[in-house]
Amino acid sequence: MADVAWIVGLLDGSRDRADVVRAAAEGGVPAQAAERVLALLAAAGVIEDFPAATLRVLPQPARAALAPELATASLAHGDSDGGARTLARRLAAQVAVHGDGRLAAAIGSLLRRSGIGHVVLADADAPASTSRASGTGRPDLTVLTGQRPPELQEALIREQLPHLAVSASEAIGVVGPLVIPGRSACLRCLDLTRTDRDPAWPLILAQVASRQPDPLGCDAPLTAAVAAQAAFQALALIDRAAFAEAVTNGTLELVLPGWQWRRRTWPPHPRCCCGSSGRA
């Protein structure tokens, strides 16, 4: 029993299964005995193996800075690994943020502080491949803020790159849709749906694209609120490698002075060439 107690004492969150067995052997406990103890504990549902090495590769200051994020992720997702798996996903993730305003900067900052390993800021009119300029490779998500040139949208669809639209101006913030090419409504789907409701929409869209308001009408609190919502939806995708349901085939909209988020549904449009309507 003394050996068992000592093995249990090694389960402090700093070691994975192999590390525990190795440390036990160094302490004079046979590997077979250590494996048996771990198997019994696992069968009882009181331990869970996780990539502890992910935590060790981080310098102590970085690990301490991410502690609130890890604790929150562990509680929110019901994980028993102290957030290690979530951290591993975030460190490996690559997010490109297109835009040159303070909204893009705020989103990029939140994602970095949340543990996203590679965050690339690119100009709004840069091609999708710009996100690969730093050598980070294919982004897991591209965030589009401000102006969204049609050629950039087409490139993202063509390269099958998930992307999230975000905007804030005229006292209105919009997060979404999250576009999973071929599987959920794209930005053109939204324009086609709006055109069905209002035939003048293409003319309105052309005017909006050619003349942006100056100043935008987006104060600091609205910028922070929209950036936080966008970062949350991006992390929802990264953390679970699945749809962020709130903005898939929909948008979250914040209209001042109400400060209440509301969701609008935007289904894939049957006339859009993105191919998502057959999967809705």
C-alpha positions in Angstrom: 0.0 0.0 0.0 2.9 2.3 0.6 3.9 1.9 -3.0 0.4 2.6 -4.2 0.2 5.8 -2.1 3.5 6.9 -3.6 2.3 6.3 -7.1 -0.9 8.2 -6.4 1.3 11.1 -5.1 2.9 11.3 -8.6 -0.5 12.2 -10.1 -0.1 15.9 -9.7 -0.9 16.9 -13.2 2.7 17.4 -14.3 3.2 13.8 -15.7 1.4 11.7 -18.3 1.1 8.0 -18.0 4.5 7.2 -19.4 6.1 9.8 -17.1 4.4 8.3 -14.0 5.6 4.8 -14.8 9.1 6.0 -15.4 9.2 8.0 -12.2 7.8 5.0 -10.3 10.5 2.8 -11.7 13.2 5.3 -10.7 11.7 5.1 -7.1 12.0 1.4 -7.0 8.4 0.4 -8.0 8.3 -2.1 -10.9 6.7 -0.8 -14.0 4.2 -3.7 -14.0 2.9 -2.6 -10.5 2.7 1.0 -11.6 0.7 0.0 -14.7 -1.6 -2.1 -12.6 -2.3 0.8 -10.2 -3.0 3.2 -13.1 -5.3 0.7 -14.8 -7.4 0.2 -11.6 -7.7 4.0 -11.2 -8.6 4.5 -14.8 -11.2 1.7 -14.6 -12.7 3.6 -11.6 -12.9 6.7 -13.7 -10.8 8.8 -11.4 -7.9 9.6 -13.7 -7.5 10.6 -17.3 -4.4 10.6 -19.4 -3.5 13.8 -21.2 -0.5 15.4 -23.0 1.3 16.8 -20.0 4.3 17.5 -22.2 2.3 20.3 -23.7 2.4 22.2 -20.5 6.1 21.6 -19.9 7.2 23.1 -23.3 5.9 26.5 -22.2 8.1 28.7 -20.1 6.7 29.3 -16.6 5.7 32.9 -17.3 3.7 31.8 -20.3 2.1 28.9 -18.4 1.1 31.3 -15.6 -0.4 33.8 -18.1 -2.5 31.0 -19.6 -3.7 29.5 -16.3 -7.0 31.4 -16.3 -7.7 30.3 -19.9 -6.9 26.7 -19.1 -9.0 26.7 -15.9 -12.0 28.2 -17.7 -11.7 25.8 -20.7 -11.5 22.8 -18.3 -14.6 23.9 -16.4 -16.6 24.9 -19.5 -15.9 21.7 -21.4 -16.1 19.4 -18.3 -12.5 18.2 -18.9 -10.5 16.6 -16.1 -7.1 17.4 -17.6 -6.7 21.0 -16.3 -7.2 22.3 -19.9 -4.1 20.5 -21.3 -6.0 19.2 -24.4 -7.5 22.6 -25.0 -4.1 24.2 -24.8 -2.6 21.6 -27.2 -5.3 22.4 -29.8 -4.8 26.2 -29.4 -1.0 26.0 -29.6 -1.2 24.1 -32.8 -3.9 26.3 -34.3 -3.3 28.9 -37.0 -5.7 31.9 -37.4 -5.4 34.6 -40.0 -7.1 37.9 -39.2 -7.8 40.1 -42.2 -8.3 43.8 -41.7 -6.3 46.9 -40.7 -8.5 48.5 -38.0 -8.6 48.3 -34.3 -11.3 45.6 -34.4 -8.9 43.2 -36.2 -6.1 44.2 -33.8 -8.4 43.5 -30.8 -9.4 40.1 -32.1 -5.8 39.1 -32.8 -4.8 40.2 -29.3 -7.5 38.1 -27.7 -6.7 35.1 -29.7 -3.0 35.3 -28.8 -3.7 35.8 -25.1 -6.0 32.8 -25.3 -3.1 30.6 -26.4 -3.6 30.4 -30.2 -0.1 29.5 -31.4 -0.1 31.3 -34.7 -2.0 34.5 -35.3 -1.3 36.3 -38.6 -2.6 39.8 -39.3 -3.2 40.6 -42.9 -4.6 43.5 -44.9 -8.3 43.2 -45.8 -7.6 43.1 -49.5 -4.7 40.6 -49.3 -5.1 37.2 -50.9 -6.0 34.1 -48.8 -2.4 32.9 -49.3 -1.1 35.9 -47.3 -1.8 34.0 -44.1 0.9 31.6 -45.1 3.6 34.2 -45.6 5.1 33.7 -42.2 5.5 30.0 -42.9 2.8 28.9 -40.5 1.0 26.9 -43.3 -2.7 26.5 -43.9 -4.8 28.4 -41.4 -7.5 26.6 -39.4 -9.6 29.7 -39.5 -9.6 33.1 -41.3 -11.4 36.0 -39.7 -12.6 38.7 -42.0 -13.1 42.2 -40.6 -14.1 45.4 -42.4 -14.2 45.3 -46.2 -14.5 41.7 -47.6 -13.3 41.9 -51.3 -15.2 39.3 -53.4 -11.9 37.9 -54.7 -10.8 37.1 -51.1 -14.1 35.4 -50.4 -13.8 33.4 -53.6 -10.3 32.3 -52.8 -11.3 31.1 -49.3 -14.1 29.1 -50.8 -11.9 27.7 -53.5 -9.2 26.7 -51.1 -11.8 25.2 -48.7 -10.7 27.5 -45.8 -13.1 28.1 -43.0 -13.7 31.8 -42.4 -15.7 34.0 -39.9 -17.1 37.4 -40.9 -17.0 40.2 -38.3 -18.0 43.8 -38.6 -18.7 46.8 -36.4 -19.9 50.2 -37.6 -22.8 52.6 -37.4 -23.4 51.4 -33.8 -24.0 47.8 -34.9 -21.8 44.8 -34.4 -22.1 41.6 -36.4 -20.3 38.3 -35.8 -20.9 35.6 -38.4 -21.5 33.7 -40.4 -18.9 31.1 -39.9 -18.4 29.6 -43.3 -17.4 26.0 -43.6 -17.0 25.8 -47.4 -19.5 23.4 -49.0 -21.1 22.7 -45.6 -22.7 25.9 -44.4 -24.0 29.2 -45.8 -21.4 31.4 -47.3 -21.4 35.2 -47.5 -22.8 35.1 -51.0 -25.7 33.0 -49.7 -26.5 35.9 -47.4 -26.4 38.4 -50.2 -28.7 36.2 -52.3 -31.2 35.8 -49.4 -31.2 39.6 -48.9 -31.8 40.1 -52.6 -34.8 37.8 -52.5 -36.2 40.0 -49.7 -35.2 43.3 -51.3 -34.3 43.4 -55.1 -32.5 46.7 -54.5 -29.9 45.0 -52.2 -27.2 44.6 -54.9 -27.3 48.4 -55.4 -27.1 49.0 -51.7 -24.2 46.5 -51.4 -22.3 48.3 -54.2 -22.7 51.7 -52.4 -21.6 50.3 -49.1 -18.6 48.6 -50.7 -17.5 51.8 -52.5 -17.9 54.2 -49.6 -17.2 53.3 -46.1 -18.4 55.6 -43.3 -15.7 57.8 -41.7 -15.6 57.6 -38.8 -17.0 54.1 -38.5 -19.4 54.8 -35.5 -17.8 52.0 -33.5 -16.7 53.1 -30.0 -14.3 51.3 -27.7 -17.0 49.3 -25.8 -18.6 48.1 -29.1 -15.2 47.2 -30.4 -14.4 45.2 -27.3 -17.8 43.5 -27.2 -17.6 42.4 -30.9 -14.0 41.4 -30.6 -14.7 39.2 -27.6 -17.7 37.6 -29.3 -15.6 36.9 -32.4 -12.8 35.5 -30.3 -15.2 33.3 -28.4 -16.7 31.8 -31.6 -13.2 31.3 -33.1 -12.2 29.4 -29.9 -15.4 27.3 -30.0 -14.3 26.1 -33.4 -10.6 25.6 -32.5 -11.2 23.9 -29.1 -13.5 21.2 -30.4 -12.6 21.1 -34.1 -16.3 21.4 -34.9 -18.8 24.0 -35.9 -19.3 27.1 -33.7 -23.1 26.5 -33.7 -24.1 30.0 -32.8 -22.7 31.5 -36.0 -23.0 28.5 -38.4 -25.8 29.4 -40.9 -26.4 32.5 -38.8 -25.1 35.7 -37.4 -25.0 37.3 -33.9 -25.9 41.0 -34.0 -25.5 43.7 -31.4 -27.4 46.9 -32.0 -26.9 49.9 -29.7 -28.1 51.2 -27.4 -29.8 47.9 -26.5 -26.5 45.9 -25.8 -28.5 42.7 -26.4 -27.1 40.1 -28.8 -29.6 38.4 -31.1 -29.2 35.6 -33.6 -30.4 35.7 -37.1 -30.6 32.5 -39.2 -29.2 32.5 -42.8 -29.6 29.1 -44.5 -27.6 28.1 -47.5 -29.1 29.6 -50.7 -30.2 27.1 -53.4 -28.9 29.4 -56.2 -25.5 29.8 -54.7 -22.6 28.0 -56.3 -20.8 27.2 -52.9 -22.5 23.8 -52.8 -23.8 24.1 -49.3 -27.5 24.1 -50.0 -27.5 20.3 -50.7 -26.2 19.6 -47.2 -28.5 21.9 -45.2 
